[in-house]
Amino acid sequence: MGLFFVFLGMVGLMRMPDVYNRLHTTTKIGTLGAFGVMISLFVRVGFEPIGIKALTLGLFLMLTAPIAAHMIGRAAFHHGICVSYGNEVIDDYKDACENEEIAESEK
């Protein structure tokens, strides 16, 4: 199951047009793919030290990969990297970022 998600994520990585969509697919590789591989390793070896380490690593990846992807996406947005779809995208986050920048400049 984990390798299936890794394969789909790699196909998505090659086919997606911009950094935000590619970030979405690579996060799926990190969370679902690696977690599936770690769970299969745990099922294979059980509660031996390597199985416990695999389970711990899988849980760590499930907790940290989405947060890291959010921070990378936010940094890309703040650096002005645009979505590749053009004017048909509604960008509510842009208004929030502009208000945040105005508040910081007034300090």
FENFEN-V395633 format. One line per field, one symbol per residue. phi: phi as a letter, one per 30 degrees, with the letter a starting at -180 (. if undefined). psi: psi as a letter, one per 20 degrees, with the letter a starting at -180 (. if undefined). A space follows every 50 residues. Layout:
phi->???
psi->???
//
This chain:
phi->.dddddddddddddcddbddddddddddddddddddddddddddcidded dddddddddddddcdddddddddddddddidcdddjddcdcddddddddd ddddddd
psi->gghghgghhhghhhiqhrhghhhghhhhghfgghhgghghgghgibkrhh gggggggghghhhhghghhghgggggghjjpqqiibijppnhhgghhghg hghhhi.
//
